[in-house]
Amino acid sequence: MHVNDETLFCTLASADVANFIASADRSVCYVAPGVQEDVAKALLAVVGWYGPEMVTVCLDFDEQVMRMGYGSYAAVAQLRNAGIEVRSAPGLRMAMVIVDHRGYLFTPTPLYLEAGPPPNAAPNAMRMSREQVVEALARLSPAAKAISVAQATTPEEKRRIEALPVDVWSEPVTDEDIAVVGISLEEAPPVSFDLARQVRVFEPYLQYVELSLSGAAIQRHRLAIPPNIQRLGGSKDIEGRLRTTFELIEKGGKFSSKPLEDDLYEIRKNFTPSLGKDHGRVVLKAAKPHLLQRLNEFRARLERHQAEVEAELQQHLDASLQQVVDYYVLLVVQNPPDALLGQLLTGKPTADDARRWLAGELNRTFPVAASLIQEMRLDVRFKDVTYETLTRKDFLESVKKAFPNVDWDHPYSEFKAAGEGR
């Protein structure tokens, strides 16, 4: 826009502030959380015309200001290199630009949140009267006050300005300050602001979620049958579980975690569709309360299952061991292995001899319930979308496919607009 002295309210973007500064005939005062590079370039031009002593700059020189997009670290360094004393007022969030005897108060734009006011945006600035300009300069800093005194038109005005106290506490930005902030920004650079804005478009809609069940699948534990008692044979109740290993828990038994895993699968399917192997699973934030309710219900079922397992598992393991013993005992009596014959006082083992020997062999490898029961736990991890995922070409298409009943046109248009700075 073109700054109009007849307008009380107007819209000032960074480029407008730079153009306003470029119209200076004598001096410029710039006050804001940070300074963008186009504004710094205009200030440097003023320095070339009138000298650094005619330029006053007051900022909040803090790395978080740069991370929010209020200004550029490089711009501050350029101003100091040109001989301008840049002062820092911690927490400063208002903004003011004064060129000669004209000035505006305005709201600066943090580029992390928005790209800046478009031409048709509501006003973000208000023109100051000459009296306000004079008083603002006088109360800002000693250097600004000196400029205001020099521009006084009458001895009375000069005396009045000299009597005004400085209200804004600030101190010069030092070489050490520049170095500390520079190193911090180099080690952890600010994110690209247009991408950060794009992320913010989808943050109210989506969240990544990971669900994992641990410690429940005791049916997957298998026991290695000692080689010297491996046999083939007969009992239909056990032969399906016997190979060279033995399934400690029947797949469809009461201790199996399969019903729980099936329930968790349904929760995943209904509330956390996959965006593909490269993206993971997401939940609509609008549906998240329902997901959390289902997960709480699932945890209650998991606790009941664990209590049942802890109460009865050892009995089940003892019965399973007895099944294995019963399965092999006749074969041992009929064809005793050398490992048993070498320990007998008689040449032919009895059924009790076979049972004792089988139990002893199996007890070396058969676990007790306490070794199988771990803490059964459902882990739930939520993560917000990141700009790395948004840059993947198939992200938006994957979202549309995962949630076909959601109208994504509005957030998609905002997403595109947020990235117009690229």
For each residue, the residues with C-beta under 8 A, 3 or more apart:
1: 10 11 12 13 16 119
2: 19
3: 10 12 16 19 20 23 102 104
4: 7 10
5: 102 127
6:
7: 4 10 127
8: 126 127
9: 123 125 126 127
10: 1 3 4 7 104 123 125 126 127
11: 1 16 117 119 121 122 123 124 125
12: 1 3 16 17 20 97 104 106 117 124 125
13: 1 16 17 109 116 117
14: 17 18 36 38 39 109 116
15: 18 19 38
16: 1 3 11 12 13 19 20
17: 12 13 14 20 21 30 39 42 97 106
18: 14 15 21 22 36 38 39 41 42
19: 2 3 15 16 22 23 42
20: 3 12 16 17 23 97 99 104
21: 17 18 24 28 30 39 42 43 45 46 97 99
22: 18 19 42 45 46
23: 3 19 20 99
24: 21 27 28 46 49 50 99 100
25: 100
26: 50 54 100 151
27: 24 46 50 54 55 56 98 99 100 147 151
28: 21 24 43 46 54 55 56 97 98 99
29: 55 56 57 96 97 98 103 136 137 140 144 147
30: 17 21 35 39 43 55 56 57 58 96 97 98
31: 56 57 58 59 92 94 95 96 97 140
32: 35 59 70 71 92 94 95 96 97 108
33: 59 60 65 68 70 71 92 93 95 108
34: 59 60 65 66 70 71 72 75 76 108
35: 30 32 39 40 43 57 59 71 72 75 76 79
36: 14 18 39 40 71 72 75
37: 40 41 72 74 75 78
38: 14 15 18 41 42
39: 14 17 18 21 30 35 36 42 43 75
40: 35 36 37 43 44 72 75 76 78 79
41: 18 37 38 44 45
42: 17 18 19 21 22 38 39 45 46
43: 21 28 30 35 39 40 46 47 55 57 79 84
44: 40 41 47 48 78 79 82
45: 21 22 41 42 48 49
46: 21 22 24 27 28 42 43 49 50 54 55
47: 43 44 50 51 52 54 55 82 83 84
48: 44 45
49: 24 45 46
50: 24 26 27 46 47 54 55
51: 47 54
52: 47 55 82 83 84 85
53: 143
54: 26 27 28 46 47 50 51 147
55: 27 28 29 30 43 46 47 50 52 84
56: 27 28 29 30 31 137 140 141 143 144 147
57: 29 30 31 35 43 79 84 85 86 87
58: 30 31 86 87 88 89 92 140 141 144 168 170
59: 31 32 33 34 35 65 71 76 86 87 88 89 92 173
60: 33 34 65 70 88 89 90 91 92 93
61: 65 76 86 88 173 177 181
62: 65 66 88 90 181
63: 66 67 73 181 184 185
64: 67 68
65: 33 34 59 60 61 62 68 70 71
66: 34 62 63 69 70 71 72 73 181 185 190
67: 63 64 112 190 191
68: 33 64 65 110 111 112 113
69: 66 109 110 111 112 113 190 193
70: 32 33 34 60 65 66 108 109 110 111
71: 32 33 34 35 36 59 65 66 75 76
72: 34 35 36 37 40 66 75 76
73: 63 66 76 77 181 182 185
74: 37 77 78
75: 34 35 36 37 39 40 71 72 78 79
76: 34 35 40 59 61 71 72 73 79 80 86 173 178
77: 73 74 80 81 178 182
78: 37 40 44 74 75 81 82
79: 35 40 43 44 57 75 76 82 84 86
80: 76 77 83 84 86 173 178
81: 77 78
82: 44 47 52 78 79
83: 47 52 80
84: 43 47 52 55 57 79 80
85: 52 57 143 172
86: 57 58 59 61 76 79 80 172 173
87: 57 58 59 141 143 170 171 172 173
88: 58 59 60 61 62 170 171 172 173 177
89: 58 59 60 92 168 169 170
90: 60 62
91: 60
92: 31 32 33 58 59 60 89
93: 33 60 108
94: 31 32 105 107
95: 31 32 33 105 106 107 108
96: 29 30 31 32 103 104 105 106 128 136
97: 12 17 20 21 28 29 30 31 32 103 104 106
98: 27 28 29 30 102 103 104 128 133 136 137
99: 20 21 23 24 27 28 102 103
100: 24 25 26 27 151
101: 130 133 134 151
102: 3 5 98 99 127 128 130 133
103: 29 96 97 98 99 127 128 132 133 136
104: 3 10 12 20 96 97 98 125 126 127 128
105: 94 95 96 125 126 128
106: 12 17 95 96 97 124 125 126
107: 94 95 124 125
108: 32 33 34 70 93 95
109: 13 14 69 70 113 114 115 116 117 124
110: 68 69 70 113 114
111: 68 69 70 114 115 116 193 197 421
112: 67 68 69 190 191 193 196 197
113: 68 69 109 110 197 200
114: 109 110 111 197
115: 109 111 193 194 197 417 418 420 421
116: 13 14 109 111
117: 11 12 13 109 121 122 124
118: 121
119: 1 11
120:
121: 11 117 118 124
122: 11 117
123: 9 10 11 126
124: 11 12 106 107 109 117 121
125: 9 10 11 12 104 105 106 107
126: 8 9 10 104 105 106 123
127: 5 7 8 9 10 102 103 104
128: 96 98 102 103 104 105 132 133 136
129: 132 133
130: 101 102 133 134
131: 134 135
132: 103 128 129 135 136
133: 98 101 102 103 128 129 130 136 137
134: 101 130 131 137 138 148 151 152 157 161
135: 131 132 138 139 161 164
136: 29 96 98 103 128 132 133 139 140
137: 29 56 98 133 134 140 144 145 147 148
138: 134 135 144 145 148 149 161 164 166
139: 135 136 145 164 165 166 167 168
140: 29 31 56 58 136 137 144 145 166 167 168
141: 56 58 87 144 145 166 168 170
142: 145 146 166
143: 53 56 85 87 146 147
144: 29 56 58 137 138 140 141 147 148
145: 137 138 139 140 141 142 148 149 161 162 164 166
146: 142 143 149 150
147: 27 29 54 56 137 143 144 150 151
148: 134 137 138 144 145 151 152 161
149: 138 145 146 152 158 161 162
150: 146 147
151: 26 27 100 101 134 147 148
152: 134 148 149 155 157 158 161
153: 157
154: 157 158
155: 152 158 159
156: 159 160
157: 134 152 153 154 160 161
158: 149 152 154 155 161 162
159: 155 156 162 163
160: 156 157 163 164
161: 134 135 138 145 148 149 152 157 158 164
162: 145 149 158 159
163: 159 160
164: 135 138 139 145 160 161
165: 139
166: 138 139 140 141 142 145
167: 139 140
168: 58 89 139 140 141
169: 89
170: 58 87 88 89 141
171: 87 88
172: 85 86 87 88
173: 59 61 76 80 86 87 88 177 178
174: 177 178
175: 178 179
176: 179 180
177: 61 88 173 174 180 181
178: 76 77 80 173 174 175 181 182
179: 175 176 182 183
180: 176 177 183 184
181: 61 62 63 66 73 177 178 184 185
182: 73 77 178 179 185 186
183: 179 180 186 187
184: 63 180 181 187 188
185: 63 66 73 181 182 188 189 190
186: 182 183 189
187: 183 184
188: 184 185
189: 185 186
190: 66 67 69 112 185 193
191: 67 112 195 196 387
192: 195 196 387 422
193: 69 111 112 115 190 196 197 421
194: 115 197 198 418 419 420 421 422
195: 191 192 198 199 387 390 391 419 422
196: 112 191 192 193 199 200 387
197: 111 112 113 114 115 193 194 200 201 418 419
198: 194 195 201 202 387 390 415 418 419
199: 195 196 202 203 384 385 386 387 390
200: 113 196 197 203 418
201: 197 198 411 414 415 418
202: 198 199 205 206 385 390 411 415
203: 199 200 206 384 385
204: 285
205: 202 284 285 286 406 411
206: 202 203 282 283 284 285 385 399
207: 282 283 285 288 382 383 384 385
208: 280 281 282 382 383 384 385
209: 272 281 282 283 291 380 381 382 383
210: 280 281 379 380 381 383
211: 264 267 268 272 281 295 378 379 380
212: 378 379
213: 216 217 257 260 261 264 302 376 377 378 379
214: 374 375 376 377 379
215: 373 374 375 376 377
216: 213 257 260 261 302 305 306 376
217: 213 220 257 261
218: 221 248 249 255 257 309 313 372 373
219: 247 248 249 250 251 253 255 256 257 258
220: 217
221: 218 248 249 367 372
222: 245 246 247 248
223: 245 246 247 248 365 366 367
224: 244 245 246 365
225: 229 230 242 244 245 246 324
226: 229 230 361 362 364 365
227: 230
228: 337 339 361
229: 225 226 328 332 337 358 361 362
230: 225 226 227 244
231: 327 328 331
232:
233: 239 327 328 331
234: 239 327
235: 238 239 323 326 327
236: 239 240
237: 323
238: 235 241 242 323 324 327
239: 233 234 235 236 242
240: 236
241: 238 246 247 250
242: 225 238 239 246 324 327
243: 246
244: 224 225 230
245: 222 223 224 225
246: 222 223 224 225 241 242 243 320 324
247: 219 222 223 241 250 251
248: 218 219 221 222 223 317 320 367 372
249: 218 219 221 253 255 256 316
250: 219 241 247 253 256
251: 219 247 256 258
252: 256 258
253: 219 249 250 256 316
254: 308 312
255: 218 219 249 308 309 312 313 316
256: 219 249 250 251 252 253 259
257: 213 216 217 218 219 260 261 305
258: 219 251 252 261 262
259: 256 262 263
260: 213 216 257 263 264 298 301 302 305
261: 213 216 217 257 258 264 265
262: 258 259 265 266
263: 259 260 266 267 298 301
264: 211 213 260 261 267 268 298 378
265: 261 262 268 269
266: 262 263 269 270
267: 211 263 264 270 271 272 291 294 295 298
268: 211 264 265 271 272 281
269: 265 266 272 273
270: 266 267
271: 267 268 283 287 290 291 294
272: 209 211 267 268 269 281 282 283 291
273: 269 281 282 402 403
274: 277 279 280 281 402
275: 278 279 280 281 282 395 398 399 402
276: 279 394 398
277: 274
278: 275 392 394
279: 274 275 276 282 389 392 394 395 398
280: 208 210 274 275
281: 208 209 210 211 268 272 273 274 275
282: 206 207 208 209 272 273 275 279 385 399 402
283: 206 207 209 271 272 287 288 291 382
284: 205 206 287 288 403 406
285: 204 205 206 207 288
286: 205
287: 271 283 284 290 291
288: 207 283 284 285 291 292
289: 292 293
290: 271 287 293 294
291: 209 267 271 272 283 287 288 294 295
292: 288 289 295 296
293: 289 290 296 297
294: 267 271 290 291 297 298
295: 211 267 291 292 298 299 378 380
296: 292 293 299 300
297: 293 294 300 301
298: 260 263 264 267 294 295 301 302 378
299: 295 296 302 303 378
300: 296 297 303 304
301: 260 263 297 298 304 305
302: 213 216 260 298 299 305 306 376 377 378
303: 299 300 306 307 376
304: 300 301 307 308
305: 216 257 260 301 302 308 309 376
306: 216 302 303 309 310 373 376
307: 303 304 310 311
308: 254 255 304 305 311 312
309: 218 255 305 306 312 313 373 376
310: 306 307 313 369 373
311: 307 308
312: 254 255 308 309 315 316
313: 218 255 309 310 316 317 369 372 373
314: 317 318 368 369
315: 312 318 319
316: 249 253 255 312 313 319 320
317: 248 313 314 320 321 366 367 368 369 372
318: 314 315 321 322
319: 315 316 322 323
320: 246 248 316 317 323 324
321: 317 318 324 325 359 362 363 366
322: 318 319 325 326
323: 235 237 238 319 320 326 327
324: 225 238 242 246 320 321 327 328 358 362
325: 321 322 328 329 355 358 359 362
326: 235 322 323 329
327: 231 233 234 235 238 242 323 324
328: 229 231 233 324 325 331 332 354 358
329: 325 326 332 333 351 354 355 358
330: 333 334 351 354
331: 231 233 328 334 335
332: 229 328 329 335 336 337 340 349 354 357 358
333: 329 330 336 349 350 351 354
334: 330 331
335: 331 332
336: 332 333 340 341 344 348 349 354
337: 228 229 332 340 341
338: 341 342
339: 228 342 343 357 361
340: 332 336 337 343 344 349 353 354 357
341: 336 337 338 344 347 349
342: 338 339
343: 339 340 357
344: 336 340 341 347 348 349 353
345:
346: 349
347: 341 344
348: 336 344
349: 332 333 336 340 341 344 346 353 354 357
350: 333 353 354
351: 329 330 333 354 355
352: 355 356
353: 340 344 349 350 356 357
354: 328 329 330 332 333 336 340 349 350 351 357 358
355: 325 329 351 352 358 359
356: 352 353 359 360
357: 332 339 340 343 349 353 354 360 361
358: 229 324 325 328 329 332 354 355 361 362
359: 321 325 355 356 362 363
360: 356 357 363 364
361: 226 228 229 339 357 358 364 365
362: 226 229 321 324 325 358 359 365 366
363: 321 359 360 366
364: 226 360 361
365: 223 224 226 361 362
366: 223 317 321 362 363
367: 221 223 248 317 371 372
368: 314 317 371 372
369: 310 313 314 317 372 373
370: 373
371: 367 368
372: 218 221 248 313 317 367 368 369
373: 215 218 306 309 310 313 369 370
374: 214 215
375: 214 215
376: 213 214 215 216 302 303 305 306 309
377: 213 214 215 302
378: 211 212 213 264 295 298 299 302
379: 210 211 212 213 214
380: 209 210 211 295
381: 209 210
382: 207 208 209 283
383: 207 208 209 210 386
384: 199 203 207 208
385: 199 202 203 206 207 208 282 389 390
386: 199 383 389 390
387: 191 192 195 196 198 199 390 391
388: 391 392
389: 279 385 386 392 395
390: 195 198 199 202 385 386 387 395 415
391: 195 387 388 395
392: 278 279 388 389 395
393:
394: 276 278 279 397 398
395: 275 279 389 390 391 392 398 399
396: 399 400 408 412 415
397: 394 400 401
398: 275 276 279 394 395 401 402
399: 206 275 282 395 396 402 403 408
400: 396 397 403 404 408
401: 397 398 404
402: 273 274 275 282 398 399
403: 273 284 399 400 406 408
404: 400 401
405:
406: 205 284 403
407: 410
408: 396 399 400 403 411 412
409: 412 413
410: 407 413 414
411: 201 202 205 408 414 415
412: 396 408 409 415 416
413: 409 410 416 417
414: 201 410 411 417 418
415: 198 201 202 390 396 411 412 418 419
416: 412 413 419 420
417: 115 413 414 420
418: 115 194 197 198 200 201 414 415
419: 194 195 197 198 415 416 422
420: 115 194 416 417
421: 111 115 193 194
422: 192 194 195 419
